């Protein structure tokens, strides 16, 4: 049975992970350029200086998308390519690059879904305090307004920020991603508040500057909660745990989404974080709660939760069995039910249509002696997850799109080029692109509207 005819099939990438050309045509360094060149920060000291060389090979990559029959392509803009100082004078060559890319996508019948910020903050703005400077809100608004003026006549779908949880928690609390800091929790809460206000300012700028009706969201992520058994008690426990605010980290959903969609931070977090909270006023919350049009979620895995003896949620001990299928990175644990419950729980709480803006599998793919790249695990992974997505659709939940991560093998942040997520294999020495078996499989999924899943 196929998915609805208006269901959006896509694939996704991000600028720093594929573009390369890190210092060409007026682009300035981002925090990831700086971080990746610090010895020991990235696997085998890999960096994104060249990556997939998409900046020079974008025509070839658009041709691959056309061969795939891709209806939609989610990609991010490089803020330091567009505004080298982060604010002020724009870079004509950087804007022209995205003009050409958007025009080529539309000519190929591919709808562009543009992400404003996927972690590559201009280094110049980081030196001015980055997310922890209240001015970040206006810097991001200025950037969004410039992009809206330039691309808003052609781009209808926008993501303001990708995975803000990772920006604060992984990058600025754990220090694992750029800029690589381990800050006090109070500082992380301040940065979170600024990021949410910046999102609101960007929504305002996009709505004001785009010369057509647009749809806007921000891409969230979380480790999904899967009811250990589909009983009312376990479902309620998994739902409660999914939206709870844990002590000492900002990886959850509700702290980020409730201010946007409910107009206030969640009460349990306000109690738990009271000693570390920044000043929050009504004007801030009004800015944060600008209308968004859909829920955007990057979904990979989760863990089972059940109702404990006292009725409270508890993670099932050894709920993920030893030997449970995984990708080549430990956090890519294959639990397809995560997709169904992510969609169901978020739609129930927030009442908006839902799009999977990332879902993908990493493996150690290589070109075989026959010249092909055989990746049956990726096909199996995506089939299982898409069956879970279809369950949500069949139950009447408004799940309206799915973007596979990623179109190309690429720079996987602190893991460098170790893990491959792509439908297309990239030889990083020669930049040869080789479509994998999963490429042909996904082409058939798109062509048949998912009928064969």
Secondary structure in CASP SS format (residue, H / E / C, confidence):
PFRMAT SS
TARGET T0000
AUTHOR 0000-0000-0000
METHOD secondary structure of the structure
MODEL  1
X C 1.00
X C 1.00
X C 1.00
X C 1.00
X C 1.00
X C 1.00
X C 1.00
X E 1.00
X E 1.00
X E 1.00
X E 1.00
X E 1.00
X C 1.00
X C 1.00
X H 1.00
X H 1.00
X H 1.00
X H 1.00
X C 1.00
X C 1.00
X C 1.00
X C 1.00
X C 1.00
X C 1.00
X C 1.00
X C 1.00
X C 1.00
X C 1.00
X C 1.00
X E 1.00
X H 1.00
X H 1.00
X H 1.00
X H 1.00
X H 1.00
X H 1.00
X C 1.00
X C 1.00
X C 1.00
X C 1.00
X C 1.00
X C 1.00
X H 1.00
X H 1.00
X H 1.00
X C 1.00
X C 1.00
X C 1.00
X C 1.00
X C 1.00
X C 1.00
X C 1.00
X C 1.00
X H 1.00
X H 1.00
X H 1.00
X H 1.00
X H 1.00
X H 1.00
X H 1.00
X H 1.00
X H 1.00
X H 1.00
X H 1.00
X H 1.00
X H 1.00
X H 1.00
X H 1.00
X C 1.00
X C 1.00
X C 1.00
X E 1.00
X E 1.00
X E 1.00
X E 1.00
X E 1.00
X C 1.00
X C 1.00
X H 1.00
X H 1.00
X H 1.00
X H 1.00
X C 1.00
X C 1.00
X C 1.00
X C 1.00
X C 1.00
X C 1.00
X C 1.00
X C 1.00
X C 1.00
X H 1.00
X H 1.00
X H 1.00
X H 1.00
X H 1.00
X H 1.00
X H 1.00
X H 1.00
X H 1.00
X H 1.00
X H 1.00
X H 1.00
X H 1.00
X H 1.00
X H 1.00
X H 1.00
X C 1.00
X C 1.00
X C 1.00
X E 1.00
X E 1.00
X E 1.00
X E 1.00
X E 1.00
X E 1.00
X E 1.00
X C 1.00
X C 1.00
X C 1.00
X C 1.00
X E 1.00
X H 1.00
X H 1.00
X H 1.00
X H 1.00
X C 1.00
X C 1.00
X C 1.00
X H 1.00
X H 1.00
X H 1.00
X C 1.00
X C 1.00
X C 1.00
X H 1.00
X H 1.00
X H 1.00
X H 1.00
X H 1.00
X H 1.00
X H 1.00
X H 1.00
X H 1.00
X H 1.00
X H 1.00
X H 1.00
X H 1.00
X H 1.00
X H 1.00
X H 1.00
X C 1.00
X C 1.00
X C 1.00
X C 1.00
X C 1.00
X E 1.00
X E 1.00
X E 1.00
X E 1.00
X E 1.00
X E 1.00
X C 1.00
X H 1.00
X H 1.00
X H 1.00
X H 1.00
X H 1.00
X H 1.00
X H 1.00
X H 1.00
X H 1.00
X C 1.00
X C 1.00
X C 1.00
X C 1.00
X C 1.00
X C 1.00
X C 1.00
X C 1.00
X C 1.00
X C 1.00
X C 1.00
X C 1.00
X H 1.00
X H 1.00
X H 1.00
X H 1.00
X H 1.00
X H 1.00
X H 1.00
X H 1.00
X H 1.00
X H 1.00
X H 1.00
X H 1.00
X H 1.00
X H 1.00
X H 1.00
X H 1.00
X H 1.00
X H 1.00
X H 1.00
X H 1.00
X H 1.00
X H 1.00
X H 1.00
X H 1.00
X H 1.00
X C 1.00
X C 1.00
X C 1.00
X C 1.00
X C 1.00
X E 1.00
X E 1.00
X E 1.00
X E 1.00
X E 1.00
X E 1.00
X E 1.00
X C 1.00
X C 1.00
X E 1.00
X E 1.00
X E 1.00
X E 1.00
X C 1.00
X C 1.00
X C 1.00
X C 1.00
X H 1.00
X H 1.00
X H 1.00
X H 1.00
X H 1.00
X H 1.00
X H 1.00
X H 1.00
X H 1.00
X H 1.00
X H 1.00
X C 1.00
X C 1.00
X C 1.00
X C 1.00
X C 1.00
X C 1.00
X C 1.00
X C 1.00
X C 1.00
X C 1.00
X C 1.00
X H 1.00
X H 1.00
X H 1.00
X H 1.00
X H 1.00
X H 1.00
X H 1.00
X H 1.00
X C 1.00
X C 1.00
X C 1.00
X C 1.00
X C 1.00
X H 1.00
X H 1.00
X H 1.00
X H 1.00
X H 1.00
X H 1.00
X C 1.00
X H 1.00
X H 1.00
X H 1.00
X C 1.00
X C 1.00
X C 1.00
X C 1.00
X C 1.00
X H 1.00
X H 1.00
X H 1.00
X H 1.00
X H 1.00
X H 1.00
X H 1.00
X C 1.00
X C 1.00
X C 1.00
X C 1.00
X C 1.00
X C 1.00
X E 1.00
X E 1.00
X E 1.00
X E 1.00
X C 1.00
X C 1.00
X C 1.00
X E 1.00
X E 1.00
X E 1.00
X E 1.00
X E 1.00
X E 1.00
X C 1.00
X C 1.00
X C 1.00
X C 1.00
X C 1.00
X E 1.00
X E 1.00
X E 1.00
X C 1.00
X C 1.00
X C 1.00
X C 1.00
X C 1.00
X C 1.00
X C 1.00
X C 1.00
X C 1.00
X C 1.00
X E 1.00
X C 1.00
X C 1.00
X C 1.00
X C 1.00
X C 1.00
X C 1.00
X E 1.00
X C 1.00
X C 1.00
X C 1.00
X H 1.00
X H 1.00
X H 1.00
X H 1.00
X H 1.00
X H 1.00
X H 1.00
X H 1.00
X H 1.00
X H 1.00
X H 1.00
X H 1.00
X H 1.00
X H 1.00
X C 1.00
X C 1.00
X C 1.00
X E 1.00
X E 1.00
X E 1.00
X E 1.00
X E 1.00
X C 1.00
X C 1.00
X C 1.00
X C 1.00
X E 1.00
X C 1.00
X C 1.00
X C 1.00
X C 1.00
X C 1.00
X C 1.00
X C 1.00
X C 1.00
X C 1.00
X E 1.00
X C 1.00
X C 1.00
X H 1.00
X H 1.00
X H 1.00
X H 1.00
X H 1.00
X H 1.00
X H 1.00
X H 1.00
X H 1.00
X H 1.00
X H 1.00
X H 1.00
X H 1.00
X H 1.00
X H 1.00
X H 1.00
X H 1.00
X H 1.00
X H 1.00
X C 1.00
X C 1.00
X C 1.00
X C 1.00
X E 1.00
X E 1.00
X E 1.00
X E 1.00
X E 1.00
X E 1.00
X E 1.00
X C 1.00
X C 1.00
X E 1.00
X C 1.00
X C 1.00
X C 1.00
X C 1.00
X H 1.00
X H 1.00
X H 1.00
X C 1.00
X C 1.00
X C 1.00
X C 1.00
X E 1.00
X C 1.00
X C 1.00
X C 1.00
X E 1.00
X E 1.00
X E 1.00
X C 1.00
X C 1.00
X C 1.00
X C 1.00
X C 1.00
X C 1.00
X E 1.00
X E 1.00
X E 1.00
X E 1.00
X H 1.00
X H 1.00
X H 1.00
X H 1.00
X H 1.00
X H 1.00
X H 1.00
X H 1.00
X H 1.00
X H 1.00
X H 1.00
X H 1.00
X C 1.00
X C 1.00
X C 1.00
X C 1.00
X C 1.00
END
